[in-house]
Amino acid sequence: MTIKISHISFVLYQFQLSHSLFPLGDITKPEVRKIAHENSLNVADKKDSQGICFIGKIDVREFLKSQIQTKEGDIINEDSGKVVGKHQGVYFYTIGQREGLHVGGTKEPLFISGKDFEKNILYVVEGTDNPKLYRTSFEIETPTFTNTKEFMGKDVIETSVQIRYRSKAVKCTLSKSSDNTWVVNTTDKFKAVASSQIAVFYNDSEVIGYSIIK
């Protein structure tokens, strides 16, 4: 029997964090590497890991192709409505992606702006600053907070949100509607917001919770 799940996620709560020690918490990465050099640790110059750790040194797309069957579909320019190319399956691409489309003939590079899973269509737009790549609001699943007592029962929360580890956290309002739908409205535009990304919420430098982007 095969059980399909959309994602697995974990969160640490206050009673767990209260028993945790983070000895490197106040030290920058260059300082950690310096200490490692001084102690002749063989990982002192090890490259930073930015891939998917559990698949090893295999290319991510090749890994996906070994797990998911390819299915050719149309690439449509969202601005013109014209078919500009073909793809091998929407699951192999992500919002905001530029490389791997193999579509030419445009003045500026194309970026993936949307995916239609039912029709197997990739939507693209031209130009890195195309407005269709940016959003100031997005829907999320019910958020999980590290301190449930502080936020329990609140329908509006003023906080900050970050959706990529290299992006900055921006001010936002986290709101729950009458039908229990949660929406994040941000003060700054986010580029290439994609479903299943993690949205992490902060009060200054403290992580207060997270959710999955719908």
HELIX and SHEET records of a PDB file:
HELIX    1   1 GLN A   14  LEU A   17  1                                   4    
HELIX    2   2 LYS A   29  GLU A   38  1                                  10    
HELIX    3   3 CYS A   53  ILE A   55  5                                   3    
HELIX    4   4 VAL A   60  GLN A   67  1                                   8    
HELIX    5   5 VAL A   90  PHE A   92  5                                   3    
HELIX    6   6 PRO A  131  LEU A  133  5                                   3    
HELIX    7   7 THR A  148  PHE A  151  1                                   4    
SHEET    1   A 4 VAL A  83  HIS A  87  0                                        
SHEET    2   A 4 GLY A  73  ASN A  77 -1                                        
SHEET    3   A 4 ILE A 121  GLU A 126  1                                        
SHEET    4   A 4 LEU A 110  ASP A 116 -1                                        
SHEET    1   B 7 TYR A 134  ILE A 140  0                                        
SHEET    2   B 7 TRP A 182  LYS A 191 -1                                        
SHEET    3   B 7 VAL A 170  LYS A 176 -1                                        
SHEET    4   B 7 VAL A 156  GLN A 162 -1                                        
SHEET    5   B 7 ILE A 198  ASN A 203 -1                                        
SHEET    6   B 7 GLU A 206  ILE A 212 -1                                        
SHEET    7   B 7 THR A 144  PHE A 145 -1                                        
END                                                                             
